[in-house]
Amino acid sequence: MSLISDFDQRTAWKRERITGWFGTNPNVLNKVDPEGRYRTFPGTTVVFQCSEPMFEVISPLQDELHFQLAGSEMLAQRLPSAAFHMTLHDLVSPEQKTAHSLPDYFHEMDDSLRRAVEIVSSLRGSYRGKHISMAADHIVNMVSKSIVMLLKPVREEDFELLLEMYHQFDEIVRLPYPLTPHITLAYFKPCMIDGDKLGNVVVSLNEKLKSLPVFEFPIENLTAQRFLDMKTYSNVY
């Protein structure tokens, strides 16, 4: 089975219509307070930054999402466009920390970034001039924490390169879940979700994805980042 076929099979749930009432994931409370404000949630990650043309395509989708769900009490504060990115590999976060004290946790963050910068630098050098082509796949409810746009590699070689880079960061943190490329459009508030209303909006947005261009992620856009919360990221390298 090809990598892309395996991805489609693994994410077959993306085609299921969202319906009914359901609660948000309890872990949303770690990131968003009941009023929809972002809580302090420091950590580290490796991402592909979006280019300006991507912002111009993604922002209208976010606009439509917030417009259609205005007054529904489902969504947290709007994410700034600067927060749009495609995560390659999560590193250290409060949900996965092994440190038992705050100083130890910040040391763990710093160490993960030091090691990540070395790998990012090596990958940029090895694959200079290459890019990964990703197609907008589906907009979905991601484990009842957020609404995201799933991205699917256009060619097998795109997926192979993506996974080759991804696994290099396993030596820092080995994650308990597979790579599922996406761009987060919004986070939920901790609340009960009206799935029928949300489902109608998602169906409408997915129709718009059919006309979107392919997203190109140059290797030079691979970046090690520190984050303070889910809307505040800073580049380390």
C-alpha positions as CSV (number, residue, x, y, z in Angstrom):
1,M,0.0,0.0,0.0
2,S,1.3,3.5,-0.8
3,L,1.9,6.0,1.9
4,I,-0.8,8.3,0.5
5,S,-3.3,5.4,0.4
6,D,-2.4,4.4,3.9
7,F,-2.9,8.0,5.0
8,D,-6.4,8.1,3.4
9,Q,-7.3,4.8,5.1
10,R,-6.0,6.0,8.5
11,T,-7.9,9.3,8.2
12,A,-11.1,7.8,6.7
13,W,-13.0,9.4,9.6
14,K,-12.5,12.8,7.9
15,R,-15.4,11.9,5.5
16,E,-17.9,11.3,8.3
17,R,-20.4,14.1,8.8
18,I,-20.3,15.9,12.2
19,T,-23.7,15.6,14.0
20,G,-25.3,15.7,17.4
21,W,-24.1,17.2,20.7
22,F,-20.8,16.3,22.2
23,G,-18.4,17.7,24.8
24,T,-14.9,19.1,23.9
25,N,-11.9,17.1,24.9
26,P,-11.1,17.6,28.6
27,N,-7.5,18.6,27.6
28,V,-8.9,21.7,25.9
29,L,-8.9,23.2,29.4
30,N,-5.1,23.1,29.5
31,K,-5.0,25.5,26.5
32,V,-8.2,27.5,26.6
33,D,-10.2,28.9,29.6
34,P,-14.0,28.8,29.7
35,E,-14.2,32.3,28.3
36,G,-12.2,31.3,25.2
37,R,-8.9,33.0,26.2
38,Y,-5.7,31.2,25.7
39,R,-4.0,29.9,28.8
40,T,-0.2,29.9,29.3
41,F,0.9,26.6,27.7
42,P,4.7,26.7,27.1
43,G,6.5,24.2,24.9
44,T,8.6,23.5,21.8
45,T,7.9,22.3,18.3
46,V,9.2,22.0,14.8
47,V,7.0,23.4,12.0
48,F,6.9,24.4,8.4
49,Q,6.0,28.1,8.4
50,C,3.3,29.3,5.9
51,S,4.2,31.7,3.2
52,E,2.3,35.0,2.5
53,P,0.3,33.4,-0.4
54,M,-0.8,30.6,2.0
55,F,-2.1,33.2,4.5
56,E,-4.1,34.8,1.7
57,V,-5.8,31.4,1.0
58,I,-6.2,30.2,4.6
59,S,-7.4,33.5,6.2
60,P,-10.7,33.6,4.3
61,L,-11.5,30.1,5.5
62,Q,-10.9,31.2,9.0
63,D,-13.1,34.3,8.4
64,E,-15.9,32.1,7.2
65,L,-15.6,29.7,10.1
66,H,-15.8,32.5,12.7
67,F,-18.6,34.3,10.8
68,Q,-20.8,31.2,10.5
69,L,-20.2,30.2,14.1
70,A,-20.5,33.7,15.6
71,G,-22.6,33.6,18.7
72,S,-22.5,29.8,19.0
73,E,-20.1,29.9,22.0
74,M,-18.0,27.1,20.5
75,L,-14.8,28.9,19.4
76,A,-11.9,30.3,21.4
77,Q,-10.4,33.6,20.6
78,R,-9.4,34.0,16.9
79,L,-5.9,32.8,16.1
80,P,-3.7,35.4,14.5
81,S,-2.5,34.5,11.0
82,A,1.0,34.5,12.2
83,A,0.1,31.3,14.2
84,F,-0.7,29.3,11.0
85,H,1.8,26.6,10.4
86,M,2.1,22.9,9.5
87,T,3.6,21.0,12.4
88,L,6.3,18.5,11.5
89,H,7.0,17.2,15.0
90,D,5.8,18.1,18.4
91,L,8.6,18.2,21.0
92,V,8.0,19.3,24.6
93,S,4.6,20.3,25.9
94,P,2.8,20.4,29.3
95,E,0.7,17.4,28.2
96,Q,3.7,15.2,27.7
97,K,6.3,16.6,30.1
98,T,8.4,14.2,32.2
99,A,10.0,16.9,34.4
100,H,8.7,17.2,38.0
101,S,9.5,20.9,38.6
102,L,9.1,24.1,36.5
103,P,12.9,24.7,36.3
104,D,13.4,21.1,35.1
105,Y,10.6,21.6,32.6
106,F,12.2,24.7,31.1
107,H,15.5,22.9,31.0
108,E,13.8,20.1,29.1
109,M,12.4,22.7,26.7
110,D,15.8,24.3,26.1
111,D,17.5,21.0,25.6
112,S,14.9,19.9,23.0
113,L,15.4,23.2,21.1
114,R,19.2,22.8,21.2
115,R,18.9,19.4,19.6
116,A,16.1,20.4,17.2
117,V,18.2,23.3,15.9
118,E,21.0,20.9,15.0
119,I,18.6,18.7,13.1
120,V,16.8,21.5,11.4
121,S,20.2,23.0,10.3
122,S,21.3,19.6,8.9
123,L,18.0,19.1,7.0
124,R,18.1,22.6,5.5
125,G,21.6,21.9,4.3
126,S,20.9,18.4,3.0
127,Y,17.7,19.3,1.1
128,R,18.4,22.9,0.1
129,G,16.2,23.9,-2.8
130,K,13.7,21.1,-2.3
131,H,10.0,21.6,-1.3
132,I,7.1,19.5,-0.2
133,S,3.8,19.8,-2.1
134,M,0.7,19.5,0.1
135,A,-3.0,19.6,-1.0
136,A,-5.8,20.8,1.2
137,D,-7.7,17.6,2.1
138,H,-10.5,18.1,4.5
139,I,-11.5,20.5,7.3
140,V,-12.3,18.4,10.4
141,N,-12.9,18.3,14.1
142,M,-9.5,17.2,15.4
143,V,-10.2,15.1,18.5
144,S,-12.7,17.7,19.8
145,K,-9.9,20.2,20.6
146,S,-9.7,22.2,17.4
147,I,-10.9,22.7,13.8
148,V,-8.1,22.0,11.4
149,M,-7.4,21.7,7.7
150,L,-5.9,18.3,7.0
151,L,-3.1,18.4,4.4
152,K,-2.2,15.5,2.2
153,P,1.1,15.1,0.3
154,V,0.6,15.4,-3.4
155,R,3.2,12.7,-4.4
156,E,4.6,9.7,-2.8
157,E,8.1,11.4,-2.8
158,D,6.6,14.3,-0.8
159,F,5.3,11.9,1.8
160,E,8.6,10.0,1.9
161,L,10.6,13.1,2.5
162,L,8.2,14.4,5.1
163,L,8.5,11.1,7.0
164,E,12.2,11.0,6.6
165,M,12.5,14.4,8.3
166,Y,9.8,13.6,10.9
167,H,11.6,10.5,12.2
168,Q,14.9,12.4,12.7
169,F,13.1,14.3,15.6
170,D,12.1,11.0,17.2
171,E,15.5,10.9,18.9
172,I,14.4,14.0,20.9
173,V,10.8,12.9,21.6
174,R,9.1,9.8,20.3
175,L,5.4,10.6,19.9
176,P,2.5,8.2,20.7
177,Y,0.6,9.2,17.6
178,P,1.3,9.2,13.8
179,L,2.1,12.3,11.7
180,T,-1.2,13.8,10.5
181,P,-0.2,17.1,8.7
182,H,-2.6,19.9,9.3
183,I,-3.0,23.7,9.8
184,T,-5.1,24.7,12.9
185,L,-7.9,27.2,12.0
186,A,-9.5,27.5,15.5
187,Y,-9.6,26.0,18.9
188,F,-12.8,25.1,20.8
189,K,-13.8,26.6,24.1
190,P,-14.4,24.0,26.8
191,C,-18.1,23.5,26.1
192,M,-20.8,21.3,24.6
193,I,-20.5,21.4,20.8
194,D,-23.6,21.7,18.5
195,G,-22.4,19.1,16.0
196,D,-25.2,19.8,13.5
197,K,-24.4,23.5,13.3
198,L,-20.6,22.8,13.1
199,G,-21.2,20.0,10.6
200,N,-23.0,22.3,8.2
201,V,-20.2,24.8,8.4
202,V,-17.6,22.2,7.8
203,V,-19.4,20.8,4.7
204,S,-19.6,24.3,3.3
205,L,-15.9,24.9,3.9
206,N,-14.9,21.6,2.4
207,E,-16.5,22.6,-0.8
208,K,-14.2,25.6,-1.0
209,L,-11.1,23.4,-0.6
210,K,-11.7,21.9,-4.0
211,S,-10.6,25.2,-5.7
212,L,-7.5,25.8,-3.5
213,P,-4.0,25.7,-5.0
214,V,-1.4,23.2,-3.9
215,F,0.6,24.5,-0.9
216,E,4.4,24.5,-1.4
217,F,6.6,24.2,1.7
218,P,10.3,24.9,0.9
219,I,12.7,23.1,3.2
220,E,14.0,26.5,4.2
221,N,10.7,27.1,5.9
222,L,11.4,24.3,8.4
223,T,11.7,26.1,11.8
224,A,12.3,25.2,15.4
225,Q,9.9,27.2,17.6
226,R,9.1,28.0,21.2
227,F,5.5,28.7,22.1
228,L,4.0,30.5,25.1
229,D,0.4,29.5,24.3
230,M,-1.5,28.4,21.2
231,K,-1.4,31.8,19.5
232,T,2.1,32.9,20.4
233,Y,5.1,31.3,18.7
234,S,8.6,32.5,18.3
235,N,11.3,31.2,15.9
236,V,14.5,29.9,17.5
237,Y,16.0,28.8,14.2
